[in-house]
Amino acid sequence: MNAGLVGFMHADSQGVWRGLSIDMCRATAAALFGDASKVKYVPLEPLKRFPALESGEVDLLASNSTVTLARDASVDFAGIYYYDGQGFMVPRKLGKRVVSDLNGATVCVQPGTTTEANVADYFRLNKMTFKPVLLDRIDDLRAAFFSGRCDVLTADLSNLYATRAAYAPNPSDYSILPRTITKEPLGLAVRHGDNQFADIVRWSLYAMIEAEEYGITSRNVDEALKSENPALKRILGVTPGMGKALGVDEKWAYNIVKQVGNYGEVFDRNLGPNTVLKIPRGLNGPWRDGGMLYAPPIR
């Protein structure tokens, strides 16, 4: 995981890791062990993420990593858990209102990320120039931007919302420009060939999405065990078979929903209207509401 990003992965004042990415890890632990707390979190800087996965230092990468062909050729992605896009944040006092206003700007960006490549491609294709300020550590990047060392901070919108809410001296002094320049599907990654574990990670995510679609929450999941709906019986393990197929307990999906929640609960808890981020569901809403969340059936 990343070293810290409010709403996705960060340690609170008690040292407890919280966030959407954290809850993806917890869901996998709930399915695999029956206990969502059985996770060891390893903070990693961007350049060290994939080497750590490939070397076996970590088993699951939940670090807001974009799924790309080049990456998928060296690791296995086990589901997209957040649909994002790269954007730009600027101080309001600079008067930059649209991306075309950024010609000649100084841009803070992390090296070795898809973000760095994307901004270079975009400016070149649009015959614009920029001066990059490359800093490995995200804390250094934030400090450089908020101290005025660069005019623009570029990152995925999720990152920009979190950075503005948690680190800006006065969040209202900064604006996020109303356009993304890329598609950034954030995926859960495992090592190549770790097929059974990949299946568990993938279907843990799907179970959270399916649970929201069926209206199963952490609060009503026990009552849902009594349902006569064949689909719910399969999902919650009342009708056996799905756990055996994955090589886990038949209550794997029940444990996820009971201990972690469905996708909507997890989103609202970490990113939703009652958090400092207040990110709308948008593409990360259920397919029936016009979003991108669509899970294959658990059968």
DOKOL-766445 format. One record per residue: y, z, x of N, C-alpha, C, O in turn. Coordinates in steps of 0.02 Angstrom, whole numbers, padded with zeros to 5 digits, always signed. Layout:
% DOKOL-766445
YZXYZXYZXYZX;...
//
This chain:
% DOKOL-766445
-00059+00000+00041+00000+00000+00000+00062+00000+00044+00059+00015+00103;+00120-00017+00014+00184-00014+00048+00200+00059+00064+00171+00104+00034;+00247+00069+00109+00264+00137+00129+00303+00174+00074+00309+00235+00078;+00329+00138+00024+00363+00173-00030+00406+00127-00071+00450+00093-00044;+00395+00125-00136+00435+00085-00181+00432+00118-00249+00380+00119-00282;+00488+00147-00270+00491+00184-00333+00467+00141-00391+00486+00083-00398;+00424+00171-00432+00396+00136-00489+00330+00101-00474+00291+00089-00520;+00318+00086-00411+00256+00053-00392+00213+00096-00346+00154+00104-00358;+00243+00123-00294+00206+00166-00248+00255+00210-00210+00293+00185-00168;+00256+00273-00225+00299+00319-00188+00272+00390-00196+00241+00407-00246;+00285+00431-00146+00265+00501-00148+00323+00542-00176+00380+00536-00153;+00309+00584-00227+00362+00624-00257+00377+00684-00214+00351+00690-00158;+00419+00728-00239+00441+00786-00199+00384+00833-00181+00390+00873-00135;+00328+00828-00219+00270+00869-00205+00218+00832-00162+00164+00858-00149;+00235+00771-00140+00189+00732-00100+00136+00696-00140+00089+00669-00112;+00145+00694-00207+00097+00659-00251+00117+00586-00258+00174+00571-00277;+00071+00541-00244+00085+00470-00250+00085+00448-00322+00039+00466-00360;+00136+00410-00342+00143+00386-00410+00166+00313-00411+00193+00289-00361;+00154+00279-00468+00177+00211-00475+00125+00165-00505+00067+00183-00512;+00146+00105-00523+00101+00057-00554+00044+00039-00507-00014+00037-00527;+00060+00025-00443+00008+00008-00395-00039+00066-00384-00100+00057-00376;-00012+00126-00383-00053+00186-00375-00102+00192-00433-00160+00209-00423;-00078+00178-00494-00122+00184-00552-00176+00130-00552-00230+00141-00582;-00164+00073-00520-00218+00024-00512-00274+00052-00468-00333+00042-00482;-00255+00087-00416-00304+00119-00372-00341+00175-00410-00402+00181-00403;-00305+00213-00448-00335+00268-00486-00385+00241-00537-00437+00272-00549;-00368+00184-00568-00413+00155-00617-00479+00135-00584-00533+00146-00612;-00474+00105-00525-00535+00086-00490-00577+00147-00473-00638+00145-00479;-00544+00201-00451-00580+00263-00435-00613+00292-00497-00669+00317-00493;-00579+00289-00553-00608+00315-00616-00670+00276-00635-00719+00305-00658;-00668+00209-00626-00726+00168-00642-00784+00180-00593-00842+00184-00613;-00767+00186-00530-00818+00191-00478-00849+00261-00473-00909+00268-00466;-00807+00312-00476-00829+00380-00465-00826+00425-00527-00851+00481-00527;-00794+00400-00581-00783+00442-00639-00726+00491-00630-00716+00536-00671;-00687+00483-00576-00634+00530-00559-00576+00490-00528-00582+00466-00472;-00520+00485-00565-00464+00445-00542-00429+00475-00481-00390+00440-00448;-00444+00536-00465-00410+00568-00407-00444+00553-00341-00417+00570-00288;-00502+00522-00343-00540+00510-00281-00515+00448-00245-00551+00399-00238;-00453+00452-00222-00421+00398-00186-00384+00427-00126-00351+00478-00131;-00391+00393-00069-00351+00410-00010-00299+00354-00001-00317+00296+00007;-00235+00373-00002-00182+00323+00003-00160+00315+00075-00149+00364+00111;-00153+00253+00097-00134+00237+00165-00071+00195+00164-00075+00135+00150;-00013+00223+00179+00049+00184+00180+00047+00133+00237+00027+00150+00293;+00068+00072+00223+00066+00018+00273+00129-00023+00269+00154-00038+00214;+00156-00043+00327+00211-00090+00329+00184-00160+00314+00124-00172+00324;+00226-00206+00291+00202-00272+00270+00159-00309+00321+00107-00337+00303;+00178-00309+00383+00141-00347+00434+00072-00317+00447+00028-00351+00474;+00062-00255+00428-00002-00221+00443-00049-00220+00383-00106-00196+00389;-00027-00245+00326-00067-00238+00265-00134-00275+00269-00187-00245+00261;-00131-00339+00282-00192-00379+00279-00238-00366+00339-00299-00364+00330;-00211-00355+00400-00255-00334+00455-00291-00269+00440-00349-00261+00458;-00258-00222+00406-00290-00158+00389-00347-00169+00340-00398-00135+00344;-00338-00214+00293-00391-00229+00245-00450-00264+00280-00507-00245+00269;-00435-00313+00320-00487-00352+00353-00527-00311+00403-00586-00323+00414;-00494-00261+00434-00527-00219+00484-00568-00163+00452-00609-00132+00487;-00559-00151+00388-00595-00097+00354-00557-00031+00353-00584+00019+00330;-00495-00031+00377-00455+00031+00375-00442+00051+00302-00440+00111+00286;-00433+00001+00259-00426+00013+00187-00475-00032+00151-00495-00084+00177;-00495-00012+00091-00543-00051+00051-00508-00093-00003-00533-00145-00022;-00451-00069-00026-00415-00102-00079-00341-00105-00061-00312-00054-00043;-00312-00164-00066-00241-00173-00051-00203-00180-00117-00212-00229-00153;-00162-00131-00132-00121-00131-00193-00049-00122-00171-00017-00071-00186;-00023-00171-00135+00040-00163-00100+00093-00213-00122+00134-00235-00081;+00093-00232-00186+00139-00283-00211+00135-00346-00169+00186-00376-00151;+00073-00367-00155+00061-00426-00114+00053-00488-00159+00014-00487-00206;+00091-00540-00144+00088-00601-00182+00023-00639-00168+00002-00645-00110;-00008-00663-00220-00068-00704-00213-00046-00774-00191-00007-00807-00225;-00071-00796-00133-00057-00863-00108-00122-00894-00085-00172-00859-00073;-00123-00960-00078-00183-00994-00054-00202-00970+00015-00261-00956+00028;-00154-00966+00061-00169-00947+00130-00200-00877+00133-00247-00865+00170;-00173-00832+00093-00201-00764+00093-00270-00762+00060-00315-00728+00083;-00277-00800+00006-00341-00800-00030-00397-00831+00012-00456-00821-00002;-00379-00868+00064-00429-00896+00109-00456-00844+00157-00509-00855+00188;-00421-00787+00164-00444-00736+00212-00464-00670+00179-00499-00630+00209;-00442-00659+00117-00463-00600+00078-00480-00623+00008-00469-00681-00009;-00506-00579-00033-00521-00595-00102-00473-00557-00148-00470-00496-00146;-00436-00594-00189-00393-00562-00239-00433-00549-00302-00470-00592-00326;-00427-00488-00328-00467-00466-00385-00423-00452-00445-00429-00399-00476;-00379-00498-00461-00338-00491-00520-00264-00485-00505-00245-00458-00453;-00223-00511-00550-00150-00505-00545-00127-00449-00591-00140-00451-00652;-00094-00399-00563-00075-00341-00603-00001-00338-00619+00021-00294-00656;+00039-00386-00591+00110-00387-00607+00137-00456-00590+00127-00482-00535;+00172-00487-00639+00201-00552-00630+00275-00544-00611+00314-00516-00650;+00293-00568-00553+00358-00555-00524+00390-00620-00501+00361-00674-00509;+00450-00615-00473+00484-00673-00444+00536-00648-00396+00563-00594-00404;+00551-00688-00345+00598-00667-00294+00670-00679-00317+00686-00731-00345;+00712-00630-00303+00782-00635-00323+00828-00607-00269+00808-00597-00212;+00891-00595-00289+00942-00573-00242+00985-00518-00273+01001-00520-00332;+01002-00468-00232+01048-00415-00252+01109-00417-00207+01103-00426-00146;+01167-00409-00237+01230-00413-00200+01277-00358-00223+01272-00335-00280;+01323-00337-00180+01376-00291-00203+01422-00328-00252+01441-00385-00239;+01439-00297-00307+01482-00330-00357+01550-00349-00327+01580-00399-00348;+01574-00311-00279+01640-00324-00251+01645-00391-00215+01700-00417-00204;+01587-00420-00197+01589-00485-00163+01600-00542-00212+01616-00598-00191;+01592-00530-00276+01605-00581-00326+01553-00637-00329+01567-00690-00355;+01493-00624-00303+01440-00674-00306+01404-00668-00373+01377-00616-00390;+01405-00722-00412+01377-00719-00480+01314-00760-00489+01273-00745-00533;+01306-00813-00449+01248-00856-00454+01222-00870-00384+01258-00859-00335;+01161-00894-00379+01130-00904-00314+01168-00953-00271+01171-00945-00210;+01198-01004-00301+01236-01053-00262+01296-01022-00227+01323-01052-00180;+01319-00964-00250+01374-00929-00217+01355-00899-00150+01398-00876-00113;+01290-00899-00134+01266-00865-00074+01267-00909-00012+01245-00886+00041;+01292-00969-00016+01295-01013+00042+01335-00980+00098+01392-00959+00088;+01304-00975+00157+01335-00944+00215+01329-00869+00218+01357-00837+00264;+01294-00839+00172+01288-00766+00170+01241-00739+00223+01200-00775+00251;+01250-00675+00238+01204-00639+00282+01152-00605+00237+01170-00568+00191;+01088-00617+00250+01035-00595+00205+00986-00548+00241+00959-00565+00293;+00976-00490+00212+00927-00442+00238+00858-00458+00209+00852-00467+00148;+00807-00463+00253+00740-00481+00229+00689-00454+00279+00702-00448+00339;+00630-00437+00253+00575-00412+00295+00538-00471+00326+00519-00517+00291;+00528-00470+00392+00490-00524+00425+00416-00520+00409+00390-00467+00393;+00382-00577+00414+00310-00579+00403+00289-00574+00331+00231-00561+00316;+00336-00585+00285+00321-00582+00213+00332-00651+00182+00365-00694+00210;+00303-00661+00123+00317-00722+00086+00392-00725+00069+00419-00780+00061;+00424-00668+00063+00495-00666+00047+00536-00702+00100+00582-00739+00083;+00520-00691+00163+00556-00723+00218+00549-00799+00215+00597-00836+00222;+00487-00822+00204+00475-00894+00201+00509-00925+00140+00536-00980+00145;+00507-00890+00084+00536-00917+00023+00611-00927+00028+00637-00979+00008;+00646-00879+00056+00719-00885+00059+00739-00940+00108+00788-00976+00096;+00701-00947+00162+00715-01002+00209+00704-01069+00176+00745-01115+00183;+00649-01076+00139+00634-01139+00104+00688-01155+00053+00711-01212+00048;+00708-01105+00014+00756-01116-00040+00823-01139-00013+00853-01187-00038;+00848-01104+00038+00913-01122+00065+00911-01192+00097+00958-01231+00090;+00857-01207+00132+00852-01273+00164+00850-01328+00111+00884-01379+00118;+00809-01320+00060+00802-01371+00008+00866-01382-00031+00879-01437-00056;+00906-01329-00036+00969-01335-00074+01029-01345-00028+01087-01337-00049;+01014-01363+00035+01067-01380+00084+01119-01324+00090+01179-01336+00093;+01092-01262+00091+01134-01204+00101+01115-01171+00167+01059-01182+00192;+01159-01133+00194+01145-01097+00257+01148-01022+00244+01181-00998+00197;+01114-00984+00286+01118-00911+00283+01101-00883+00352+01071-00917+00394;+01121-00822+00363+01105-00787+00426+01058-00730+00410+01077-00683+00376;+00995-00734+00433+00948-00680+00417+00957-00618+00460+00973-00623+00520;+00948-00561+00430+00944-00497+00466+00873-00472+00454+00857-00450+00398;+00831-00474+00506+00760-00459+00499+00745-00388+00523+00758-00371+00580;+00719-00348+00478+00702-00278+00494+00633-00263+00465+00620-00274+00406;+00588-00236+00507+00519-00223+00486+00513-00167+00435+00479-00174+00385;+00548-00112+00449+00541-00053+00406+00587-00060+00345+00646-00075+00350;+00557-00047+00286+00595-00055+00225+00654-00005+00221+00706-00021+00192;+00646+00054+00251+00701+00103+00252+00760+00075+00292+00818+00084+00272;+00745+00041+00347+00798+00011+00388+00832-00046+00351+00892-00055+00356;+00792-00083+00313+00819-00140+00275+00868-00115+00222+00922-00142+00215;+00848-00064+00186+00891-00036+00134+00956-00009+00165+01011-00020+00139;+00948+00027+00220+01007+00057+00252+01056+00003+00276+01117+00010+00269;+01028-00052+00302+01071-00107+00326+01110-00138+00268+01169-00153+00275;+01076-00147+00212+01109-00178+00155+01163-00132+00126+01219-00154+00114;+01146-00070+00114+01194-00025+00081+01251-00004+00128+01303+00020+00104;+01243-00014+00193+01297+00000+00240+01342-00061+00250+01394-00056+00284;+01324-00118+00220+01365-00177+00226+01348-00222+00285+01385-00268+00300;+01293-00209+00318+01273-00251+00375+01255-00321+00353+01261-00369+00391;+01232-00328+00290+01217-00394+00262+01247-00399+00192+01257-00348+00158;+01260-00460+00171+01290-00472+00105+01239-00468+00049+01256-00450-00008;+01177-00486+00065+01127-00497+00014+01062-00463+00034+01043-00463+00092;+01028-00434-00015+00959-00410-00005+00915-00453-00049+00926-00459-00109;+00864-00484-00018+00818-00525-00057+00749-00494-00056+00725-00470-00004;+00717-00494-00113+00650-00466-00121+00626-00485-00192+00663-00517-00229;+00566-00466-00208+00543-00475-00277+00588-00433-00323+00615-00382-00303;+00597-00456-00385+00640-00420-00431+00619-00348-00440+00661-00303-00446;+00553-00336-00442+00528-00268-00448+00555-00224-00392+00574-00166-00404;+00556-00251-00332+00580-00215-00274+00655-00203-00280+00679-00148-00264;+00692-00253-00303+00764-00246-00308+00784-00194-00361+00829-00153-00350;+00750-00195-00419+00764-00145-00470+00751-00075-00443+00791-00029-00453;+00695-00067-00407+00677-00001-00380+00727+00021-00327+00747+00079-00325;+00746-00025-00284+00793-00009-00230+00861+00011-00258+00891+00060-00235;+00885-00026-00307+00950-00010-00336+00949+00058-00370+00995+00098-00363;+00895+00072-00408+00891+00134-00446+00884+00195-00401+00914+00247-00414;+00845+00188-00348+00828+00247-00307+00871+00257-00245+00876+00313-00221;+00901+00204-00220+00933+00210-00155+01007+00190-00152+01041+00208-00104;+01032+00155-00203+01102+00135-00201+01147+00196-00207+01134+00239-00249;+01200+00201-00167+01247+00257-00174+01273+00262-00245+01281+00317-00272;+01289+00204-00275+01309+00200-00345+01278+00136-00374+01304+00081-00362;+01223+00142-00411+01187+00082-00435+01231+00032-00471+01218-00028-00467;+01282+00054-00507+01324+00008-00545+01367-00036-00501+01398-00084-00524;+01370-00020-00436+01409-00061-00389+01371-00123-00366+01398-00164-00328;+01308-00130-00388+01267-00185-00363+01238-00225-00421+01218-00196-00472;+01236-00290-00414+01209-00333-00466+01150-00373-00440+01148-00392-00381;+01102-00385-00484+01045-00427-00468+01057-00494-00502+01064-00498-00563;+01061-00548-00462+01080-00613-00489+01028-00638-00540+00969-00625-00532;+01051-00672-00592+01008-00690-00648+00966-00753-00636+00966-00798-00678;+00932-00756-00581+00886-00812-00569+00836-00793-00516+00853-00762-00466;+00773-00812-00528+00722-00804-00476+00710-00872-00444+00719-00924-00476;+00690-00871-00381+00679-00934-00345+00606-00949-00333+00589-01002-00306;+00562-00904-00353+00490-00914-00342+00450-00881-00397+00476-00843-00439;+00386-00897-00398+00336-00859-00435+00303-00811-00386+00283-00831-00332;+00297-00748-00405+00267-00697-00361+00215-00657-00400+00229-00601-00421;+00155-00685-00411+00102-00646-00444+00074-00594-00395+00048-00612-00343;+00080-00531-00412+00059-00477-00367-00014-00460-00382-00033-00444-00438;-00056-00464-00330-00127-00457-00339-00158-00398-00303-00129-00371-00256;-00217-00379-00325-00258-00328-00293-00307-00363-00247-00343-00409-00269;-00310-00344-00184-00350-00380-00134-00405-00336-00106-00395-00276-00094;-00463-00367-00094-00519-00334-00061-00543-00381-00005-00521-00438-00001;-00588-00355+00036-00614-00397+00091-00657-00454+00065-00690-00447+00013;-00657-00509+00101-00701-00564+00085-00773-00541+00085-00795-00506+00130;-00810-00560+00034-00881-00544+00031-00897-00477+00000-00956-00461-00009;-00846-00437-00015-00858-00371-00046-00862-00381-00122-00820-00356-00160;-00912-00419-00143-00913-00447-00211-00919-00395-00266-00883-00399-00316;-00963-00346-00258-00971-00297-00311-00908-00255-00319-00886-00241-00375;-00879-00235-00263-00817-00195-00266-00762-00237-00298-00723-00211-00337;-00758-00301-00281-00708-00344-00311-00716-00348-00387-00667-00347-00424;-00779-00351-00409-00792-00352-00482-00767-00288-00515-00738-00291-00569;-00779-00232-00483-00758-00168-00512-00681-00164-00515-00654-00142-00566;-00648-00185-00462-00574-00185-00462-00548-00231-00517-00503-00212-00555;-00575-00291-00520-00552-00342-00568-00561-00318-00640-00515-00322-00681;-00621-00292-00656-00635-00273-00725-00603-00206-00743-00596-00191-00802;-00585-00167-00694-00546-00106-00708-00477-00126-00734-00452-00096-00782;-00447-00176-00702-00383-00202-00726-00391-00232-00796-00351-00219-00840;-00443-00273-00804-00454-00305-00869-00466-00253-00924-00444-00262-00981;-00500-00198-00907-00512-00146-00957-00447-00115-00981-00440-00099-01040;-00399-00106-00936-00334-00078-00955-00297-00126-01001-00264-00105-01049;-00302-00191-00986-00269-00241-01027-00302-00246-01096-00268-00248-01147;-00369-00247-01097-00407-00249-01159-00393-00187-01202-00385-00192-01263;-00389-00130-01170-00377-00068-01207-00310-00071-01243-00305-00051-01301;-00258-00097-01209-00193-00103-01243-00198-00152-01302-00170-00139-01355;-00234-00206-01292-00241-00256-01345-00274-00226-01407-00255-00243-01464;-00323-00182-01397-00358-00151-01453-00325-00087-01477-00349-00055-01524;-00270-00068-01446-00235-00007-01467-00268+00057-01445-00256+00110-01474;-00310+00053-01393-00343+00113-01367-00298+00145-01313-00280+00111-01265;-00281+00207-01322-00238+00243-01274-00274+00304-01247-00328+00322-01270;-00242+00336-01199-00270+00398-01171-00273+00453-01224-00311+00500-01218;-00231+00447-01275-00227+00498-01327-00280+00488-01382-00304+00536-01411;-00297+00425-01396-00344+00413-01452-00411+00387-01430-00452+00369-01473;-00425+00385-01365-00487+00354-01341-00548+00393-01365-00601+00364-01377;-00543+00459-01371-00600+00498-01395-00617+00480-01468-00675+00475-01486;-00565+00471-01508-00576+00450-01577-00604+00379-01581-00644+00364-01625;-00584+00337-01533-00608+00268-01532-00683+00264-01518-00715+00214-01535;-00710+00316-01488-00783+00317-01476-00823+00313-01541-00881+00293-01541;-00791+00332-01597-00826+00332-01661-00820+00265-01698-00848+00256-01752;-00782+00218-01668-00770+00154-01702-00835+00114-01711-00880+00118-01670;-00837+00077-01765-00894+00032-01778-00881-00039-01752-00923-00083-01759;-00823-00049-01721-00806-00115-01693-00852-00128-01633-00850-00091-01585;-00892-00182-01635-00939-00196-01580-00904-00204-01513-00931-00184-01462;-00844-00233-01513-00808-00243-01450-00789-00175-01420-00797-00165-01360;-00764-00130-01461-00745-00063-01435-00807-00025-01411-00803+00011-01361;-00862-00033-01445-00923+00000-01424-00944-00023-01354-00966+00017-01313;-00937-00089-01341-00955-00114-01275-00906-00089-01222-00926-00068-01168;-00841-00093-01238-00790-00073-01190-00797+00000-01171-00793+00018-01112;-00809+00043-01220-00810+00115-01207-00879+00142-01190-00887+00202-01179;-00929+00098-01186-00995+00119-01164-01039+00149-01217-01094+00173-01202;-01016+00148-01279-01059+00172-01333-01120+00127-01338-01176+00151-01346;-01109+00062-01333-01163+00014-01326-01172+00000-01252-01127-00028-01221;-01228+00019-01223-01236+00012-01150-01243-00061-01128-01259-00105-01168;-01232-00071-01063-01242-00137-01034-01188-00158-00987-01202-00188-00935;-01125-00143-01003-01070-00166-00961-01066-00126-00896-01052-00154-00843;-01080-00062-00901-01081-00021-00840-01136-00044-00793-01126-00049-00732;-01195-00056-00821-01252-00079-00781-01235-00145-00746-01253-00154-00688;-01201-00190-00780-01182-00254-00751-01138-00246-00690-01142-00284-00642;-01094-00195-00691-01049-00182-00634-01079-00135-00583-01055-00131-00527;-01133-00101-00601-01162-00052-00556-01128+00015-00557-01129+00052-00508;-01097+00031-00615-01062+00095-00622-01085+00129-00687-01126+00101-00724;-01060+00189-00700-01077+00225-00761-01055+00187-00823-01004+00151-00821;-01091+00193-00877-01073+00158-00939-01006+00181-00967-00976+00146-01007;-00982+00239-00947-00918+00265-00970-00860+00243-00924-00806+00273-00927;-00871+00193-00883-00820+00173-00834-00753+00157-00866-00701+00180-00842;-00752+00117-00920-00689+00099-00951-00659+00158-00989-00598+00167-00989;-00702+00198-01021-00678+00259-01054-00642+00303-01003-00588+00329-01016;-00672+00312-00944-00642+00354-00892-00574+00327-00870-00528+00365-00858;-00568+00262-00866-00504+00232-00846-00450+00248-00898-00397+00273-00881;-00466+00234-00962-00415+00244-01014-00399+00318-01022-00341+00336-01030;-00450+00361-01021-00439+00433-01030-00398+00462-00974-00353+00503-00986;-00413+00443-00912-00382+00475-00854-00318+00440-00830-00274+00472-00801;-00313+00374-00841-00257+00336-00815-00214+00306-00871-00153+00308-00868;-00247+00279-00923-00211+00249-00979-00223+00175-00983-00252+00145-00938;-00201+00144-01038-00205+00072-01042-00147+00041-01004-00104+00078-00979;-00145-00025-00999-00093-00056-00958-00023-00040-00984+00022-00025-00944;-00013-00041-01049+00052-00027-01077+00075+00044-01061+00133+00055-01046;+00029+00092-01065+00046+00161-01049+00068+00167-00976+00117+00200-00959;+00030+00134-00933+00044+00137-00861+00111+00104-00846+00151+00130-00807;+00124+00046-00877+00188+00012-00866+00246+00056-00889+00294+00065-00853;+00241+00082-00950+00296+00122-00977+00308+00185-00935+00365+00204-00924;+00254+00216-00912+00260+00277-00873+00297+00265-00806+00334+00309-00783;+00286+00207-00777+00313+00195-00710+00375+00150-00708+00418+00158-00665;+00380+00104-00756+00433+00053-00752+00475+00047-00815+00528+00015-00813;+00453+00075-00870+00480+00061-00935+00547+00090-00952+00583+00114-00908;+00566+00089-01016+00634+00107-01038+00653+00180-01025+00712+00196-01023;+00604+00224-01017+00620+00295-01005+00619+00313-00931+00621+00372-00913;+00615+00262-00887+00616+00274-00815+00684+00251-00787+00724+00221-00823;+00696+00266-00724+00759+00245-00693+00762+00169-00685+00816+00140-00680;+00704+00135-00685+00703+00063-00675+00720+00024-00738+00757-00025-00736;+00691+00046-00795+00704+00013-00859+00690-00062-00857+00730-00103-00880;+00632-00080-00829+00613-00150-00825+00582-00172-00891+00536-00138-00914;+00605-00226-00921+00574-00250-00983+00505-00277-00969+00490-00299-00913;+00461-00276-01020+00393-00301-01011+00393-00375-00992+00358-00394-00944;+00430-00416-01027+00435-00486-01008+00367-00519-00998+00324-00516-01042;+00358-00552-00941+00295-00585-00925+00237-00536-00922+00179-00556-00928;+00252-00472-00911+00199-00422-00905+00182-00389-00971+00154-00334-00973;+00197-00423-01025+00176-00401-01091+00111-00435-01111+00090-00482-01078;+00080-00412-01165+00018-00443-01189+00030-00515-01211+00085-00533-01232;-00021-00555-01205-00015-00626-01223+00006-00636-01296+00042-00684-01311;-00015-00592-01340+00004-00600-01410+00078-00588-01421+00106-00609-01472;+00111-00556-01373+00184-00544-01377+00222-00592-01333+00282-00583-01322;+00189-00644-01309+00223-00694-01267+00220-00679-01193+00252-00714-01154;+00182-00628-01173+00175-00612-01102+00116-00648-01070+00085-00690-01101;+00103-00630-01008+00051-00662-00969-00014-00623-00966-00064-00647-00939;-00015-00562-00994-00075-00520-00989-00129-00544-01037-00122-00538-01098;-00182-00569-01008-00237-00598-01048-00302-00583-01010-00314-00610-00956;-00342-00539-01038-00404-00519-01004-00463-00554-01035-00467-00560-01096;-00510-00578-00994-00572-00604-01022-00608-00549-01061-00599-00489-01046;-00649-00567-01110-00681-00516-01150-00734-00477-01111-00767-00504-01067;-00739-00413-01126-00790-00371-01096-00853-00375-01138-00862-00338-01187;-00897-00422-01119-00959-00431-01156-01011-00465-01112-01067-00477-01134;
//
